[in-house]
């Protein structure tokens, strides 16, 4: 007795669908760019566990670094999520600190500006002025303000070229 064609077709479709692996979107730390020091123009961090990277379907994605005297300004905007501006200042030769952080959450419309951010860590892993590359890692906590809760920024990393 031959199996019905409809059964064989359904079986083939089922086997095809279950054998294909669907590509899942990465989340959390897996969605962040790798930590590099080559001027790859990458930036990412987790803000209260949510990924903030300067890419996606938002409008006017901005990622830029500018140097003014001994200060570096790293500006990241993703219109769907928010923006971060880090101001790095030279303490002495090859030692920098975050002197200001400006974080805006576009969803909650909360704006945090801290100068200096007391609970922030910066590890500058590369500052190559000849090739205009700045790379490092950062993390910290922004205290609650007004009707806006505390913000934890973790696993921050950047590897950027500047002008």
KAMOCOR-V649990 format. One record per residue. N is the residue number from 1. RES is the residue in one letter. PHI is phi as a letter, one per 40 degrees, with the letter a starting at -180 (* if undefined). PSI is psi in radians with two decimals (none if undefined). OMEGA is omega in radians with two decimals (* if undefined). Layout:
<<N/RES/PHI/PSI/OMEGA> <N/RES/PHI/PSI/OMEGA>>
This chain:
<<1/X/*/2.25/-3.11> <2/X/c/2.44/3.05> <3/X/c/2.55/3.14> <4/X/c/2.56/-3.13> <5/X/c/-0.66/-3.13> <6/X/c/-0.71/3.11> <7/X/c/-0.80/-3.14> <8/X/c/-0.69/3.11> <9/X/c/-0.81/3.13> <10/X/c/-0.71/3.11> <11/X/c/-0.76/3.13> <12/X/c/-0.76/3.12> <13/X/c/-0.76/3.13> <14/X/c/-0.80/-3.13> <15/X/c/-0.67/3.11> <16/X/c/-0.79/-3.12> <17/X/c/-0.68/-3.10> <18/X/c/-0.39/-3.13> <19/X/c/-0.35/3.10> <20/X/c/2.36/3.09> <21/X/c/2.20/3.10> <22/X/c/2.40/3.10> <23/X/c/2.04/3.13> <24/X/c/2.54/3.03> <25/X/c/2.41/3.10> <26/X/c/2.57/3.11> <27/X/b/2.90/3.09> <28/X/f/-2.53/-3.07> <29/X/c/-0.46/3.12> <30/X/c/-0.37/-3.14> <31/X/c/-0.14/-3.14> <32/X/c/2.66/3.08> <33/X/c/2.71/3.11> <34/X/c/2.76/3.08> <35/X/c/2.03/-3.14> <36/X/b/2.99/3.14> <37/X/a/0.74/-3.02> <38/X/b/0.14/-3.10> <39/X/g/0.67/-3.09> <40/X/c/0.02/-3.12> <41/X/f/0.95/3.09> <42/X/b/2.64/3.11> <43/X/a/2.49/3.05> <44/X/a/2.72/3.05> <45/X/a/2.92/3.01> <46/X/b/2.25/3.09> <47/X/b/1.90/-3.02> <48/X/f/0.69/3.08> <49/X/g/-0.15/-3.14> <50/X/c/2.45/-3.08> <51/X/c/2.32/2.98> <52/X/b/1.91/3.07> <53/X/b/2.65/-3.11> <54/X/c/1.03/3.06> <55/X/a/3.01/-3.12> <56/X/h/-2.71/-3.07> <57/X/b/0.20/3.09> <58/X/c/2.83/3.10> <59/X/c/2.71/3.04> <60/X/f/0.94/3.07> <61/X/c/2.18/-3.09> <62/X/b/2.41/3.03> <63/X/a/1.92/-3.10> <64/X/a/2.70/3.06> <65/X/b/2.32/3.04> <66/X/b/2.64/3.12> <67/X/b/2.32/3.11> <68/X/b/1.86/-3.09> <69/X/f/-2.06/3.11> <70/X/c/0.12/-3.13> <71/X/b/2.54/3.01> <72/X/b/2.37/3.09> <73/X/b/2.11/3.11> <74/X/b/2.08/-3.04> <75/X/b/2.14/-3.14> <76/X/b/2.23/3.10> <77/X/b/2.29/2.98> <78/X/b/1.87/-2.99> <79/X/c/-0.30/3.09> <80/X/c/-0.49/-3.01> <81/X/b/-1.01/-3.06> <82/X/i/-2.93/3.14> <83/X/a/2.69/3.06> <84/X/b/2.33/2.98> <85/X/b/2.15/3.09> <86/X/b/2.30/3.03> <87/X/b/2.05/-3.14> <88/X/b/2.37/-3.10> <89/X/b/2.45/3.13> <90/X/c/2.22/3.02> <91/X/c/-0.83/2.99> <92/X/a/-2.97/-3.07> <93/X/d/2.16/3.10> <94/X/g/0.22/3.06> <95/X/b/2.07/-3.11> <96/X/b/2.72/3.04> <97/X/b/2.80/3.01> <98/X/c/1.98/-3.13> <99/X/c/-0.44/3.08> <100/X/a/2.56/2.97> <101/X/b/2.37/3.10> <102/X/b/1.99/3.12> <103/X/b/2.23/3.08> <104/X/b/2.20/3.04> <105/X/c/1.93/-3.08> <106/X/c/-0.43/-3.13> <107/X/c/-0.80/-3.12> <108/X/c/-0.17/-3.09> <109/X/g/0.58/3.07> <110/X/c/2.40/-3.12> <111/X/b/2.08/-3.14> <112/X/b/2.18/3.04> <113/X/b/2.08/3.14> <114/X/b/2.17/3.10> <115/X/b/1.85/-0.14> <116/X/c/2.68/3.06> <117/X/c/1.91/-3.01> <118/X/c/-0.58/-3.04> <119/X/b/0.82/3.13> <120/X/b/2.50/3.12> <121/X/b/2.39/3.03> <122/X/b/2.26/3.03> <123/X/b/1.76/3.13> <124/X/c/1.93/-3.05> <125/X/c/-0.35/3.10> <126/X/a/2.31/2.98> <127/X/b/1.71/-3.08> <128/X/b/1.66/-3.08> <129/X/c/-0.45/3.11> <130/X/c/-0.77/-3.14> <131/X/c/0.04/3.11> <132/X/f/0.96/3.11> <133/X/b/2.35/3.03> <134/X/b/2.27/-3.10> <135/X/a/2.57/3.11> <136/X/i/-3.05/-3.14> <137/X/b/2.65/3.14> <138/X/a/2.76/3.05> <139/X/a/2.80/3.11> <140/X/i/-3.09/-3.09> <141/X/b/2.32/3.03> <142/X/b/2.16/-3.08> <143/X/c/2.75/3.11> <144/X/c/2.46/3.07> <145/X/b/2.54/3.11> <146/X/f/-2.14/3.13> <147/X/c/0.33/-3.09> <148/X/b/2.31/-3.11> <149/X/c/3.04/3.09> <150/X/c/2.54/3.13> <151/X/b/2.21/3.08> <152/X/b/2.09/3.08> <153/X/b/2.06/-3.07> <154/X/b/2.84/3.06> <155/X/f/0.55/3.12> <156/X/c/2.43/3.10> <157/X/a/2.58/3.08> <158/X/a/2.58/3.08> <159/X/a/1.65/-2.91> <160/X/b/2.65/2.95> <161/X/c/2.55/3.13> <162/X/b/2.93/-3.10> <163/X/c/none/*>>
